[in-house]
Amino acid sequence: MHDEHDSPDPALIELRERLTAGMAHMRLNQTDLATRAGLGRTTVSEALSPAKPAPSPQTVAALARALRLPAEELVELRRSAVEDTGGGVWSVPGRSIGEWDPHDLEVHPAGDASGPGWSGARTMPGYVRREHDRVLAGVVADAAAGRSRAVVLVGGSSTGKTRACWEAVQPLAAQGWRLWHPFDPTRAQDALEDLPRVAPRTVVWLNEAQHYLGDRTAGEQIAAAVHQLLVTAESGPVLVLGTLWPEYAAQYTALPAPGGEDPHSRVRELLAGRVITVPESFDAPALAAAAALAEGGDRLLADALGRAGTEGRVTQDLAGAPELLNRYRHASPAAAAVLEVAMDARRLGVGLHLPQAFLTDAATEYLTDTDHDQLTDDWAEQAFAELATLVHGKQAPLRRATPRAPKRPPIPFPSPAAHAPAPSTDGPVSRLADYLEQHGRTSRRDLCPPASFWHAAHTHLTDPDDLDNLTQAAGERHRLQWAHSLRHRAANHGSIGALYHLADMREKAGDRDGAEALARQAADHGNTNAVFDLAVMQERAGDREGAEVLARQAADHGSTHALCLLAVIREEAGDREGAEVLARQAADHGSTHALSRSGEKPGIFTRLWPYGLDPDGTPTTSW
């Protein structure tokens, strides 16, 4: 609301009369004058209205120049009018910095505002100061010292630009500065009309500055008005703060082609020397500072650090988390079902890259009968497209992913990496947002997936670790038939643990040939323990020569158990000296197990216990 004076001041009356006479002399109406002066139509109307307070100095100067009147004389008349009214009360945009809520200035909320213990107040995580904050603090200090300044923070989505501006102006709040956020009826219109009325000691808040500087009709005028505000002594000190994405900054600062149009010349001049870059991620010192705040009890930062890991994209995680959860809660039934499959898969041990065929096949029994009956032929495509839409921080609930091919040095001896089948690359894969994965681990902790989940896993998943983890999960949830089926599939795809388990079952069932075949299959996949186990089997069967060959292979690849077995074989062959050498080698590698073979038990796998192994091949003692 504009304040009004009880009685007109003679100096103010004279000022308006001279402006009106200038308009009449040049045969201009208020719209024409606004265009010539680079002002908003409302600004001109209020400057000439006797019912409105005195216009700002810069408005008077702009009108005087447009009407070819002596600007200094008219500004002096305006000054006299302000002094005569007892200190110059006129309408100025903005309000005290301390009256603002940072979220009303577009600082992104962080965390789940509807979670347990929510009081209704939106909290912010602790603030970690980085290099751009130190540069920004210098600009703010200049403004506090009486020098008008402007700066635009340039960085990607949700890198912390707006929060940095909010933290930077807090020293000005203590000095009584105002803050104005042009917003209504549109950002550009509000800025264009009211920039001339900005009072000294005001922060002009141009967050998402493309809405102001990039406006097709008003962008250049706004840039010119900001420049005028900065160079007009009567207006200062003021501080203009803006934020931009890099693509907008590049567009506005690009030089035009020779002979081409230059649509952003004034914006380019305004940005020159006034840009501060905000990095995409926290560096090591910033991560350390954030970790210290987290250790001090900042739960939001602690959670974000846990999800961001070494990439350091902490601010993006904090900004995107609430919107990711909102997307899940308001997703279409099909999209929500796909997300829940992904959440269940991740919490039960499936890797980061989830085959879309698995997600689609599993999702069917996550739907109600009504929702399932309403599925269209392209429901899966629509669901994945819906879930791939980005939120703050360039995150998506479920995004398309491209797994990196592993790069390893050549290995002369067979290894699991060299022989185990790689995860299936047939069809696209997706990755669940870290925040939703974390949410799923807590919100779905006590839920057991439906049969479609286990069926899809058995049909589509090929990674042995994924299958091992799901085998265990199915067993813990008493889905024993699925656990058995998944274990066989895991063994077929090179899972050493599954092979050992199945071999143990064969051995207990009296099928020693089958047990040995499974152990040999594990050895063929490069498992050193399996090679050692085969050596033990050969030794038990009386084939000491074959046992020694296999044991030496295992020993050459670090098996201390194999050294001990070789010592036993050498000793039983009468080579005590050779046995002692091998025993000393085993001792040098940390073995303390007695080389006694007393108390042997029958059976291929259960007879391994004297060599320090459980039936599944896991070392039980240190040799």
N, C-alpha and C positions, 0 to 999 in steps of 0.2 A: 504494500500500500504506500502511496505517496503522501508525505506530510504536506499540509497546506498552511499558509500564513493567514493570520486573522485580518491583516490590513496590507495593502500593496505598498511597496517601497518605491519612492520616486526614482531611484537609480534603476530599479528593475523595470519600472514602467518605461523609462527612457530607452533602456536596452531593447525592449521588445518593440517599441515604436520604430526605432532605427532599423531593426531587422525587418519589420513588416514593410517599411518604406522601401527598403532595398529590394524586397520581393516584388513590390509594385513597379519599381523602376525597371526591373529586368523582366517583368511580366511572367513571373514564375508562380506556380502554385506550390503547396507544401510537398507534394509528391516529386515535382521537378527539383525542388530545393534539396530534398533528401538524397536524390540521385547525384546531384552535383557535389554535395558535401560528403558523400560516402557515409551517410547516417541512415538509421531506420526511420520509417515514416512516423512511428509513434514518438521517437525522440524529438523530431522536429516539431510535431504537434504540441508536445508538452513544453518545449522550450518557448513557444510563442503564446501559450495559453496563460491568461492572467490568473487562472484558478490553480496553477501548478507552481511548485517552488522554483527557485533559480536553477537554470541549467548548469551543468558542469563547465569548468574552464575550457576543456577541450572541445565540448559541443559549441560553445560560443566562438572559439577560434575557427572551427571548421565552417560554421555558418558565415562568419565574417569573410573568410577566404572565398567561399562560393559566391557571395554577393559583392565581392570586390570592395569591402568596407575595411576601415582601419582596425585590424584585429586587436592590437594592443589597447586601443581606447575602449573597445567593447568588453574586453576581458577585465579592464580596470573598473568599468561600470558594474560588471557582475560582482567583482570583489567588494565594491562599496555596498552593494545591495546585501551581500551576505553579512558583512560587518554590521550593517544597520539593523539586521534582524537578530542580533544578539548571538553571534558565533556561527552563523551559517548553517542552519539546519535545512538540508535539502535531501530529497530522496536519493539514496545510494543503494546499489545492489549488494546482496550478501548479508551474512550475519556473523557473529562472533565465532571464531574457530571452535571454541569450547562447546558451542551449542550443536555441533554437527556429530552425527553418528558416522563412523567411517564406512559402514556398509551403505549408507545413503549416498556416499561419494563413489560407490562402485568398487570398494575393496571387497574381493571375493570372500564369502563365508568359508569356513573350514570345518570339516567334520560333520557328523550326523546330528543335525539340530533336533531330531526327534528321538534320539537315543535315550537309554536309561538315565535317569537323573537330570533330564533337561528341565531347566527352570524357565525357559522362554527367552532368556537373554542369549544373544549370539556372542560367543567368545572368539578371540583371535589367539593364535599361537604366539609364543615369544618371538621377538624380532632379532634376526641375525644381520648385523651390519657387514656390508661388503664394500668393495672398492668404489662402486658407483655411489654408494651412500656418503662416502667421504667427500667426493667431488660435489655432490648435491648439497651437502652441509655447507660447503664454502659459498655456494650461490645464495643459500638462505642467509648466511651471515652477512653477505654484501647487502641484501635487501634490508636486513635488520639495522644495518649501519646507515641506511638512507639512500642506497643506490638501487634504482629500479632494475630488475633482472628478469630474464625469461629463460627457461630451459625445457627441453622435451626429452623424456626418457624413451629410448627406442629398444624394443626387445620383443621376443615372441610371445605368444599367448600365455598368460598366467605365469610370467617369469618374476612377478613381484614389483612391477612398475608402479602401480597405483598405491600399494602399501608403502613403498619407499617414499612416495610424495607425502603420504599422510604422516609418516614418522618424521619426515624432514621439517614439516611446518609446526611441529609441537612447540619449539622454542618461541615461535611467533605468537602462539596462543597465549603464552604467559605475558606477552607485551601488548595484548589487547587487539591484535590484528583481526580483520574480518576475512571471511572466505566466501567467494561467490562461485556457484556452479551453474552456468547458463544451461537451462534445460527446457523451459516452458515458454511458449507452446511447442517450439522445436529448439534444438540446441543452437543451430545456426541463426535462427531468427532472434532468439533471446540474446545471443552474443552480439549480433549486429546492432540491435536496438539499444542495448544497455552498456556496451563497452565505453561509450563516451561519458557515462555517469559514474564510472568506477572512482571511488574515493581513495585518497592516499592510505597506505597501510592496509591494502587489500590483496589477498591471494586470489588470482583468477584461475579457476580450476577447469582446465580443458582436457579432461580425461577422454580417451578415445578421440584424439584430436582430428581424426579423419572426418568426423561428423561436422566439424567446424571448418577446417582448412580445406577439406576436400569437397565441400558443398559446391555444386556446379554453378549456382547463381551467386552465392554470397562468400565463397571461400576466399577469393582474392580481396574482397572488401574487409573481411574479418582480419586477414593478415595485415592489411594496411592499418586498420584500427588498432590492432595490438601494437604495431610499430609506433603509431602516434602516441599511444598511451605510455610507452616506454621512454619516449624522447621528450615528452611534455613535462617540464619541470613542475608545473602546478599540480600534476597528477601523482607525483611520486612521494614516497617510494611505493612501488607495487611489485608483486612477484607473480609472474605468469608461469604456471606449471602445466605441462601437457604430456601425454603418452601416445605412442604410435607403434604399430607393428612394423617390422623392417621393410615389408613390401610397400607399405604406404610411404615410408620415409624415402625409399629408393625412387618411387614414382614422383614425389614432390620435388626432389632435389636433382632429378635428371635434367641435363642440359638439352634444349630442343635441337632438332636437326636444323641445319642451315636452311633458312627460308621457311621453316615450318612454324606451326603455332607454338606458343609458349603459355600454356594455360595456368602455370603455377609459378610465375615469375616472382610475385610478391611473397608467396609462401616460401619459395626457395631462399629468398633474401632473409626472411625472418628466421629460418632454421639454421642459416649459416653460422657456425660457431656456437650454436646453442643446443647441441645434441649430446646426450650422454647414453652410452650403450649399456644395457643391462644383460649380463650373460644368461645363457640358457640354464645353467646348472651351478650348484655350489662347488667351489673348489675345496681343496683339502682343509685350509683354515676355517672356511665357513662350515664345513661338515663337522669339524671338531667343536666349533662354537655351538652349533645346533645340538650336538650330542651332549654337551655340558648342560644346556637348558633342559634336554630330555631327562637327563639323570637327576636334575633338580625337581622333576615332577611335571614337566610339560608333556601331557599325554598326547596331544595332537602332534607335536613334533616327534615324539618317540614313535608313534604309529607311522608317520610319514617317512621317517628315516628307515624304518624296517622295510617299507615297501620300495623306497627309492633305491636302496642299496648303494653301490659304488657309482651309479650314474649321476647321482647328485641332483636329480630333478625333483627337489623337495617342494618348491612352490607350486609346480604344476600338479603334484599329487594333492596338496592341500586344497587347491582351488577346484580341482575336478571331482574330488571325493563326494561332496553333497549332490552334485548333479548326476554322477554315475548312479548313486543310490536312487535318486528320483527317477531316472530312466528305467531302472529295474522295476520300481514300484508301479510305474504307469505304463509299462510295456504291454504290447498286445499279448494275448494268451500264448500264441506260438513263440514269440520272441522271449517271453518270460520262461517258457518251458526249456528252450535252448540254453538260456542262461543258467537255469537250475541244473541242467545236465552238466554244463561246464563246471559249475561250482562243486557238484558232487564228484566229478572226475578229479579235480585238483585236490580236494580234501582227502580223497581216498588213494592218492599217490600217482595219478597219471601225470605225465610231463607237461611242460608249458604248451606245446604245440598239439592242439586237439583236432583230429581229422573232422572235417565238416560232415562227412558221411556218417561217422560215429555219432556226432551230436544230433543229426537229423533222425537217424534210426532210433536213438534212445529216447528222443523227446516225446514220442507218441503217447506213452503211458503217463507222462507228466501232465497231460491235458485231461480235463473232464470230458465225459462222453459228449456233452453238448458242444464244447469247443472243438473236439476232434471231428465231429460230424460237419462242422462249418469250415474245415480246412479246404483251401483251394489247391489246384494242381501246382501252383507256384508258391505255396506258403513258405517253403524253406528259403527260397530266394528273397522273398519279402522280409522274412525274419532276420536274415543275415544282413540285409541292407539297412534295416532299422537299427540293428545293434552296432553297425559300423559307423553311424553318424557321430561326429566328434562333439565333445563337450569342452569345457575349459581345460587348458593345458594340453590340447591336442590329444586327448585321450578318448577312447571309445569303449563302450561296455564289452564288446567282443570284436576285435579287429582281425582282419586278414593278416597272416604272418608268413614270412619266408624263412624257414630254418636255415642256419648257416651250415655248410658242409664241414665236418670236422677235419682239421689239418693236423696230422700226426707224423712223426718221423718213421721211416721204414723199420720194421721189427723182424729180425731173422727168425725168431721162434714164434709159433702161432700164439695169438693173443685173442681174448674175447672181442676186442675192437676190430681185429683183422678178419675174424671168421663169423662172428655173430651177425645175423641179418640186420641190416639197418632198418630203422623205423620206416614204415610204408610212406612212400611219396606219391602214391596214387591219389589224385584229387587235392583240393586246397585244404589248408589247415588254418585254425584260428587261435588267438590267444586271449584269454580272459583278463580283464583289467585287474591289476593287483588289489585295488581296494575292494572290488566285488569278490575276489577270491577270499580276502580276509573276512569280509562280511559273511560269506557262505560257510566258512569254517566255524563260525560261532552260531549263526542263525539256523543252520541245518545240521548241527553237530549230532543230534539224536535221531535223525531221519535215516531210514534205509531206502536206497534207490529201488525203484520197481524192477520187474523182470526185464523190461525193455532195455534198461541200462546194462545189465549183465549180458544180455544177448548181443547188444550192439558192441560191447567191449570184446566179446569172444569172436564176433564176426569181423570187426574192423581193426582192432589194435594189434600191433605186431612187435612193439618194443618189449624185450624180455623183462626189463625193470618194471614197466607199467603193468605187465601181466602178473609179475610176482606180487606187486603191491596189491593189485585187485584180488588175487588169490587169497592173500592174507585177510583182506577186508571182507571178502565173502565168507570166509570161515568164521571170522569174529562175529558176523551177523547171522550165523547159522544157515547160510545159503550153501550147504555142503555140496550139493550136486554142481552148482556153478563153480565152487572152489575147485572141485576135481576137474571139471572141464577146462577151466582157465589154467590150471597147473599143467595139463597136457599141452595146451596151446603154447604156454610159456616154454616148456621143454622143447617143443618143436621149433621154437624160434631162438634157441640157444641159451635158455636160462639155466645156469649151472645149479642154482639152488633147487629148481624144479626137477632137474635130472637126478640130483642126489636124493631128493625126497622120493621120487618114483623108484629109484634103484633100491632104496631102503625097503620100500613096500614090496618090491619083487623078491628081495633077499629074505624078508620075513615070511613071504609066501612060499619059500623054498625054491624059487626060480633063480639059481645062482648064475646061470648063463645069461638070463635077461638082465640081471643086476650088473654083470660085468660089461655087457653090451652098452648099457646106459652110461657106465663110468667111462668107457672108451669114447662114447659120443661126447661126453664132457671134455675129455682130454683133446679130442679133435678140434674142439672150439677154443683150445689154447689155455685151459685151466691147469695151472701147475699142480694144484692139489690132486686133480683127477689123474694126472700122469703119475704122481706118487702113489695114488691108490691102486692104479693098475700094476705098478711095480710090486706092491704088497700082495696083490692077488696072484701075480706070477710066482712070487716067492712062496706063497702058501700052496700053490699048485705044484711046487717042486721044480719050476723052471727058473733056476737061479740066474742063468745066463741072460734070459729075457728080462728078469726082474732087475738085474744090475744095469742093463742098457737103459731101461726106463728110469731107474732111480738116478742115474748120472744125468739124464736129460733134465729131470726135475731139479737136481742139485745145481746144475749149471745155470738155472734160472732162479736161484735164491732159496730153494727149499732146504731148510735145516733138517726137517724130518727125513728128507731123502739122504742126507749125509749120514744120519744115524742108521738108516736102513742099510746103506752101503757098508757101514762099519759092522753091522750084524752079519751081513752076507760074507764079508771078508773073514770075520772071526770064525763063522761056521765052516768056511772053506779052509781053515787052518792058517790063514794069513794074519797072524796077530799083529805084526808090525804095521801092515796096511790098515788094519782095523783101528789101531791106535792113532795113526795119522788122521784118518777120517774123523775119529771121535774128537781129536784136538781141534780140527777144523770146525766141527759143530760147536764145540765149546767156545771157540773164538767168535762165533756168530751168536753167542748168548745162550746156547743150549745148556741146561742143567739137568735134563731128564736122564735117569739111569738107563743104561743100555741093556736092561734085563728083559727077557722075554718070558719070564715066569708068569703063571696064572693066565695063559692065553685062553680065550673063549672061542668056540666054534663059530663059523659063519663068515662070509666074505667081508661084510661091512663091520659087524660087531667085533671081529678079530683085529680091526685096525687100532683098537684102543691102546695097545702097548706102545704104539708109535705116536701117541699124543693127539689122536684125532677122534672126534665124535663120529658117529655113523654117517653124518652128512658131510664129512670132510673138513669140519671146522676144528682148528687146533684147540685142544682142551688144556694142555699144559705146555710149559716151556721146556724144550729139550736141553 
